[in-house]
Amino acid sequence: MDVYETLFNLCLEHEVIVDGKKVPLWKCENIEDADLNLPWNSLRELTVELYEIRKKQSESKELIKLDIIKILVGLAFLKYKKDEIYFSQVNEDVAIGYLSDILTYRLNIIARFYYLIKKPKNTSIFEDIILKFPQNKDVRISNLESLKSLILKLRRYINI
């Protein structure tokens, strides 16, 4: 099982609220009727937050808190408001690009500053799995297609 399969399984365990009850995403029959239990109301808000995290992470030698599961669920299921619908595909690609950049920055920070000494406390599941394998000093990852594939897999699983 690779890192993206693990992320997919963890996303399916994300709790959503249906009829006032918390249930795992995989039990949700109609995503339209569910409260996704996310801090963002639209994909645009998520994109803006990813931009801010990306900016902070690129300037920092510390790991910025990142809940990759909520971000992936948001990328898969958050909608644009009606006045934003024309930009939805472009902004979804931008958001995925920001997430890819954030993950690359984080892995580079871990590889340069922490990996040889100790693992930082606030790594996400993505870094935990990646760090189980030997890393070069300068980690470069190309994960855009894998992230897009993971998001599409989530959508197909929930049938939207």
N, C-alpha and C positions, 0 to 999 in steps of 0.2 A: 504494500500500500504506500503510495507516495504522498507528499505533503498536500497536494490538491484534493486527493481522495479523502484524506483526513479532515481537511477544511470543509469539504462537502458534507461529510457525516456530522461534523460539529454544527454546521449551519442548519441541518435538518433537526437538530436538538434544540435550536433557539426557541425560547418560549414566546408564543404569541397569545393574545387574549381573544378568545371567542366566547361570546355570550357571558362575559364576566369571569370566565375561568381561564387559567393559564394552561395551555397545551403545547406540546412540541410542534414545530412547523410541519413535520411529516404527517401529523394527524389532522391538519387543517384541510378541510374539504373545499372551501371556497376562500381564497386569499382576499377577495374583495370585501368580505364580511369581517375580516380579522383586523384587530389592532396589532400592528407589527411590533409594538413595544420597543420603539426606537426613539432616540432623542431628536430626530429630524422629521419634518412633516412633508418634505418633498426632496426629490433628487437634486434639485438646485441647492438646497440648504446643505445637503451632504457634500456636494461638490465644493462649495465654499469652505466648509470645514476641512475637507481633505487638502485644499489649497493652503489653508492656514497651518495645518499640521506639517505639510510638506515644507513650507517656508521655515517653520521653527526647527524641524528635524535637520534640514540642510545646514542650518547655522549652529547646531548644537553638537556637543560631543557626548551628550547624555541621550538616553532613549526617551522619547516623548510617549506618554501613555497612548496605547492604541488598542481598541477592541475590534480586531479584524473580523470577527464573526458578525457583529452588528453591522459593520461596514459592508461586508459581502451580502448580507441579507437586504440591506438598504439598496445596494446597487441592483440587486435582482428584482426587488418588488416595489420600491418607492416609485411613485408616479410624479409627473410634472403637473402643475396646475394648468388649467386650460390656456391661460395666456402665455405659458412657457412651452407648450407642446411642440412648436415648430423647431425648437432647438434641442429636443430631447436626445436624439441619437448623437449629435455632436457633443453635447455635454456629458452623456454617458461615457463616450470614449475618452473625454478629457478627465473625468473622474477616475476611470480605470488607469489612465496614464499617471495621474497623481498618486494613486495607491501603489502602482508599480515603482515610481520614484521613491516613495516613502520606504517601501520594503528594501529597495536597493541601498538607500542611505543607512537604514538600520543595520542591515547585514554588514555593510562596510564598517560602521562604528563598532559593532561586535567583533568583527575580525581584527580590526586595528588595535582596539583599546582593551577589550575584555577577554577574548577567547583564550588567549594563552595564560591569563592569570585566573580569571573566574568568570562564571556566567552571570550577567546582571539579573536582578530580581524581576524586572518588569519586561521580560521578553514575551512575545505573543507565541501562540502555538506554531505559527509559521517559522519563527526563528528557532524554536526548540527543536523542531524536526530537522531543519536545515543544518543546525549545529551538530547533529549526530554524525554528520559526514565530515571528512577532512576538508578544510577550506584553504584556499590560497590567501595570501595576505591582502590582496585587493580583489574583493568579491564583486563580480559583475553578473547580474542576473537579467535574463530576458524573459519576462513572465507575462507580458501583455496578452499573448494568445492563450496562455494557460488560465489567466484570470477571466478572460472573456468566455472561455469554454466552461469554466466552473459556474459562472453566472447563468449561462444558457442551460446548463445541466440542472441547476436549481429551478429555473423557470419551467423546464419541461417536466420535472418531477412533480411540481405543484400544478401543472397544466394551465399555464397562462400564455 
